[in-house]
Amino acid sequence: MDKGIPLDTSLASGRHPIVRLRAGEGLSAQRRRRQQVIDGLVEKVFAAAGGVVILFILLIFVFLAREGLQAFRTIDPMRFIGAMTENVITEQPEFTMTWQPVSEVPKYSLLPLMAGSALIAIPATLFSGLVGLACGIFLSEIASRRFREIVKPGMELLAGIPTVIIGFFILVSVASLVQDVFHATRRLNAFVGALGVSVVIIPTIATLVEDAMRAIPREIREGAYALGATRWETIRRVLVPSGMSGIAAALILGMGRALGETMIVLMVTGNAAVLTFDIFKSIRTMTATLAAELGEVAQGSEQYHALFLVGLVLFVFTFFLNMAAEIVISRMRRRLRL
């Protein structure tokens, strides 16, 4: 009886190396296709999320513009700069720039609100910029790893404190101290508000500065040390100029955060809607005006549309600040990549 060619049982059972190799190749190809499908879905989800964010921003802008621009239909555009009123003392007409929408002659000047916001944002950015820059450089270049692990959570905790608590602390403790030290005529003024806002934005600036310093390639540090530079010389002459774009972006974002602060400035600035450039006088910001009046105004009234115009101006300011920060950060990334 001819038994024929002997059958390799490993081929039939799938244990043969060739069978296993081909099965592995098929399984690997199937796994790659599945991974490509998952990656495509994730990419589409992220793209959709980004599109939704852009859509929300556009809707907010359209809503503010629709309600705010209607103010020009019922209010003379010149009244958003100032209005002619009669002086109660001299009984003579005078041009006043103030925000008094509920007075006998409504006044809708935006200049006091814009000047008040600037008197808060600019000094607060200067105060917090100095402290935040020092903290960011210290955490990135000088502090030990153990010390950094202790300080970083503390800064994040400071950023998480409700601003109303900080405003209450500034109102109770710091306002009187500032008045005694600087002999200010007003206990609640722009300087006190700037101090309170600077406490809020210090963690933001410090974190962004630290990230900018850490993004600098290590080769730059090693090259400076190889040339004989000390640590301080390396920081001052090499690292800070290299990370200047990131530092500038941190300051711009910090200013945007200061412009958007509400509770602190509502509590400690005095809320005097008059045009002044004296940092020790009471002022009123755009955010404080919206928070104080928008909840009680009659819908569709002149004041209602004027408040939306204030919100539109604030939105445009913060939008361009954030866009400028993004441009600066993009330039820094391209520069470091080169």
C-alpha positions as CSV (number, residue, x, y, z in Angstrom):
1,M,0.0,0.0,0.0
2,D,1.4,3.3,-1.1
3,K,1.4,5.7,1.8
4,G,2.1,8.7,-0.4
5,I,3.8,11.8,0.7
6,P,3.8,12.2,4.5
7,L,1.5,14.9,5.8
8,D,3.1,17.6,8.0
9,T,0.6,17.8,10.8
10,S,2.0,21.2,12.0
11,L,0.6,22.8,8.8
12,A,-2.9,21.6,9.5
13,S,-2.7,22.5,13.2
14,G,-1.3,26.0,12.5
15,R,1.8,25.4,14.5
16,H,4.1,25.6,11.6
17,P,6.4,28.7,11.5
18,I,5.2,29.7,8.1
19,V,1.5,29.5,9.1
20,R,2.2,31.4,12.3
21,L,4.1,34.1,10.4
22,R,1.3,34.6,7.9
23,A,-1.3,34.6,10.7
24,G,0.8,37.2,12.6
25,E,1.1,39.4,9.5
26,G,-2.7,39.2,9.0
27,L,-3.3,40.0,12.6
28,S,-0.8,42.9,12.6
29,A,-2.4,44.4,9.4
30,Q,-5.8,44.1,11.0
31,R,-4.5,45.8,14.1
32,R,-3.0,48.6,12.1
33,R,-6.2,49.2,10.2
34,R,-8.1,49.3,13.5
35,Q,-5.6,51.7,14.9
36,Q,-5.9,53.9,11.8
37,V,-9.7,53.9,12.2
38,I,-9.4,54.9,15.9
39,D,-6.8,57.6,15.1
40,G,-9.1,59.0,12.4
41,L,-12.1,59.1,14.8
42,V,-10.0,60.8,17.5
43,E,-8.7,63.4,15.0
44,K,-12.3,64.1,13.8
45,V,-13.5,64.5,17.4
46,F,-10.7,66.9,18.3
47,A,-11.4,68.9,15.0
48,A,-15.1,69.0,15.9
49,A,-14.3,70.2,19.4
50,G,-12.1,73.0,18.0
51,G,-14.8,73.9,15.6
52,V,-17.4,74.1,18.4
53,V,-15.1,76.4,20.4
54,I,-14.7,78.7,17.4
55,L,-18.4,78.6,16.8
56,F,-19.1,79.6,20.4
57,I,-16.7,82.5,20.1
58,L,-18.4,83.7,16.9
59,L,-21.8,83.4,18.5
60,I,-20.8,85.4,21.6
61,F,-19.4,88.1,19.3
62,V,-22.5,88.1,17.1
63,F,-24.8,88.3,20.2
64,L,-22.8,91.1,21.8
65,A,-22.6,93.0,18.5
66,R,-26.4,92.5,17.8
67,E,-27.4,93.9,21.2
68,G,-24.6,96.5,21.6
69,L,-24.6,98.1,18.2
70,Q,-28.3,98.9,18.7
71,A,-27.2,101.6,21.2
72,F,-26.2,103.8,18.3
73,R,-29.8,103.9,17.1
74,T,-31.1,105.6,20.2
75,I,-28.0,107.2,21.6
76,D,-25.9,109.9,19.9
77,P,-22.4,108.4,19.3
78,M,-20.9,111.6,20.8
79,R,-22.6,110.7,24.1
80,F,-20.3,107.7,24.4
81,I,-17.5,110.2,24.7
82,G,-19.2,112.9,26.8
83,A,-22.2,115.1,27.1
84,M,-23.0,118.8,27.8
85,T,-24.5,119.2,31.3
86,E,-25.2,122.1,33.6
87,N,-22.8,122.6,36.5
88,V,-24.8,122.6,39.7
89,I,-22.5,125.1,41.4
90,T,-21.8,127.6,38.6
91,E,-25.0,126.9,36.7
92,Q,-22.9,127.0,33.5
93,P,-22.9,124.3,30.8
94,E,-19.9,122.1,30.8
95,F,-18.7,119.0,28.9
96,T,-18.6,116.1,31.3
97,M,-17.2,112.6,30.7
98,T,-18.9,110.2,33.1
99,W,-21.1,107.1,33.3
100,Q,-24.4,107.9,34.9
101,P,-27.2,106.1,33.0
102,V,-29.8,106.6,35.6
103,S,-29.4,110.3,36.2
104,E,-31.9,113.0,35.0
105,V,-29.7,113.4,31.9
106,P,-28.3,109.9,31.2
107,K,-24.6,109.9,30.6
108,Y,-22.9,107.0,28.7
109,S,-19.3,108.0,28.4
110,L,-17.1,104.9,27.9
111,L,-13.9,106.8,28.5
112,P,-14.0,106.6,32.4
113,L,-14.7,102.9,32.2
114,M,-11.8,102.3,29.8
115,A,-9.5,104.5,31.8
116,G,-10.4,102.7,35.0
117,S,-9.8,99.3,33.4
118,A,-6.4,100.5,32.2
119,L,-5.5,101.9,35.7
120,I,-6.1,98.4,37.0
121,A,-4.7,96.2,34.3
122,I,-1.4,98.1,33.6
123,P,-0.2,98.4,37.2
124,A,-1.4,94.9,38.1
125,T,0.6,93.5,35.1
126,L,3.7,95.4,36.2
127,F,3.4,94.2,39.8
128,S,2.7,90.6,39.0
129,G,5.1,90.6,36.0
130,L,8.0,91.4,38.3
131,V,7.1,88.8,40.9
132,G,5.9,86.2,38.3
133,L,9.1,86.6,36.3
134,A,11.2,86.1,39.3
135,C,9.2,83.1,40.5
136,G,9.2,81.4,37.0
137,I,13.0,81.8,36.6
138,F,13.6,80.6,40.1
139,L,11.5,77.5,39.7
140,S,13.0,76.7,36.3
141,E,16.7,77.4,36.8
142,I,17.5,77.7,40.5
143,A,15.1,75.8,42.8
144,S,15.8,72.1,43.6
145,R,13.4,69.5,42.5
146,R,12.1,68.9,46.0
147,F,11.5,72.6,46.7
148,R,9.8,73.0,43.3
149,E,7.4,70.2,44.2
150,I,6.4,72.1,47.3
151,V,6.1,75.6,45.8
152,K,4.3,74.6,42.6
153,P,1.2,73.2,44.4
154,G,1.1,76.3,46.6
155,M,1.0,78.5,43.5
156,E,-1.8,76.4,42.0
157,L,-3.7,76.7,45.3
158,L,-3.3,80.5,45.2
159,A,-4.8,80.4,41.6
160,G,-7.7,78.4,42.9
161,I,-8.8,80.7,45.7
162,P,-12.1,82.5,44.8
163,T,-11.5,86.1,43.8
164,V,-14.2,87.2,46.2
165,I,-12.2,86.0,49.1
166,I,-9.1,87.8,47.9
167,G,-11.2,91.0,47.4
168,F,-12.6,90.7,50.9
169,F,-9.1,90.3,52.3
170,I,-7.8,93.3,50.3
171,L,-10.9,95.4,51.5
172,V,-10.4,94.6,55.1
173,S,-6.6,94.5,55.5
174,V,-4.8,96.1,52.6
175,A,-6.9,99.1,51.8
176,S,-6.4,100.9,55.1
177,L,-2.7,100.1,55.1
178,V,-2.3,101.6,51.6
179,Q,-4.1,104.7,52.7
180,D,-1.9,105.2,55.7
181,V,1.4,104.5,53.8
182,F,0.7,106.6,50.7
183,H,-1.7,109.2,52.4
184,A,-4.3,108.6,49.7
185,T,-7.5,110.7,49.8
186,R,-9.6,107.7,49.0
187,R,-9.4,104.4,50.9
188,L,-10.8,102.4,47.9
189,N,-8.8,103.3,44.8
190,A,-7.2,102.0,41.7
191,F,-3.9,101.1,43.4
192,V,-5.6,98.9,45.9
193,G,-7.5,97.2,43.1
194,A,-4.3,96.7,41.1
195,L,-2.7,95.0,44.1
196,G,-5.6,92.6,44.5
197,V,-5.7,91.7,40.8
198,S,-1.9,91.2,40.8
199,V,-2.3,88.5,43.4
200,V,-4.7,86.6,41.0
201,I,-2.5,86.8,38.0
202,I,0.9,86.0,39.6
203,P,0.4,82.2,39.3
204,T,-0.6,82.6,35.6
205,I,2.5,84.6,34.7
206,A,4.9,82.5,36.8
207,T,3.7,79.3,35.2
208,L,3.9,80.6,31.7
209,V,7.4,82.0,32.3
210,E,8.5,78.7,33.8
211,D,7.2,76.9,30.7
212,A,9.0,79.3,28.4
213,M,12.3,78.9,30.2
214,R,12.0,75.1,30.2
215,A,11.3,75.1,26.4
216,I,14.8,76.5,25.8
217,P,17.1,73.7,24.6
218,R,19.5,72.4,27.1
219,E,22.4,72.9,24.6
220,I,22.1,76.7,25.0
221,R,22.7,76.4,28.8
222,E,25.6,74.0,28.3
223,G,27.2,76.2,25.7
224,A,27.0,79.2,28.1
225,Y,28.5,77.2,30.9
226,A,31.3,75.9,28.6
227,L,32.2,79.5,27.8
228,G,32.7,80.2,31.5
229,A,29.5,82.0,32.3
230,T,28.1,81.8,35.8
231,R,24.5,80.7,36.5
232,W,23.3,84.3,36.9
233,E,25.1,85.4,33.7
234,T,23.6,82.5,31.8
235,I,20.1,83.4,33.1
236,R,20.5,87.2,32.5
237,R,22.3,87.2,29.2
238,V,21.3,84.0,27.5
239,L,18.1,82.4,28.9
240,V,16.0,85.5,29.4
241,P,16.7,86.9,25.9
242,S,16.1,83.5,24.4
243,G,12.7,83.1,26.2
244,M,11.7,86.8,25.7
245,S,8.8,85.8,23.4
246,G,7.3,83.5,26.0
247,I,7.8,86.1,28.7
248,A,6.1,88.7,26.6
249,A,3.2,86.3,25.9
250,A,2.9,85.6,29.6
251,L,2.6,89.3,30.4
252,I,0.0,89.8,27.6
253,L,-2.1,87.0,28.9
254,G,-1.8,88.3,32.4
255,M,-3.0,91.7,31.3
256,G,-6.0,90.0,29.6
257,R,-6.7,88.2,32.8
258,A,-6.5,91.5,34.7
259,L,-8.9,93.2,32.3
260,G,-11.4,90.4,32.8
261,E,-11.3,90.4,36.6
262,T,-14.7,91.4,38.2
263,M,-15.2,90.7,41.9
264,I,-12.0,92.3,43.2
265,V,-12.4,95.5,41.3
266,L,-16.1,95.7,42.2
267,M,-15.2,95.5,45.9
268,V,-12.1,97.6,46.3
269,T,-11.9,100.3,43.7
270,G,-14.7,102.7,44.9
271,N,-16.8,102.4,41.7
272,A,-16.6,106.1,40.9
273,A,-17.3,106.3,37.1
274,V,-15.4,109.5,36.5
275,L,-12.4,110.1,34.2
276,T,-9.2,110.2,36.1
277,F,-5.6,109.0,35.6
278,D,-4.7,109.3,39.3
279,I,-4.0,105.8,40.6
280,F,-4.9,106.8,44.2
281,K,-8.5,107.9,43.2
282,S,-11.6,105.8,43.0
283,I,-12.4,104.4,39.6
284,R,-14.8,102.0,37.9
285,T,-13.9,99.3,35.4
286,M,-15.9,97.9,32.5
287,T,-16.3,94.5,34.2
288,A,-17.6,96.1,37.4
289,T,-20.1,98.2,35.5
290,L,-21.5,95.1,33.8
291,A,-21.6,93.1,37.1
292,A,-23.3,95.9,39.0
293,E,-25.9,97.1,36.5
294,L,-26.8,94.3,34.0
295,G,-28.8,92.3,36.4
296,E,-31.2,95.2,37.2
297,V,-31.5,97.0,33.9
298,A,-34.7,96.9,31.9
299,Q,-34.3,94.7,28.8
300,G,-34.3,96.6,25.5
301,S,-33.7,100.0,27.2
302,E,-31.0,102.5,26.3
303,Q,-28.9,101.5,29.3
304,Y,-29.4,97.8,28.3
305,H,-27.9,98.3,24.9
306,A,-25.2,100.6,26.3
307,L,-24.1,97.9,28.7
308,F,-23.9,95.4,25.8
309,L,-21.7,97.9,24.0
310,V,-19.4,98.0,27.0
311,G,-19.3,94.2,26.9
312,L,-18.5,94.3,23.2
313,V,-15.6,96.7,23.7
314,L,-14.2,94.5,26.5
315,F,-14.6,91.4,24.3
316,V,-12.7,93.1,21.5
317,F,-9.9,94.2,23.8
318,T,-9.3,90.8,25.3
319,F,-9.6,89.0,22.0
320,F,-6.8,91.1,20.4
321,L,-4.7,90.7,23.5
322,N,-5.1,86.9,23.4
323,M,-4.4,86.9,19.6
324,A,-1.2,88.9,20.1
325,A,-0.1,86.5,22.8
326,E,-0.7,83.6,20.5
327,I,1.3,85.2,17.7
328,V,4.2,85.8,20.1
329,I,4.1,82.2,21.3
330,S,4.1,80.9,17.8
331,R,7.1,83.0,16.9
332,M,8.9,81.7,20.0
333,R,8.2,78.1,19.0
334,R,9.5,78.6,15.5
335,R,12.6,80.3,16.8
336,L,13.3,77.5,19.3
337,R,12.7,74.9,16.6
338,L,15.3,76.5,14.4
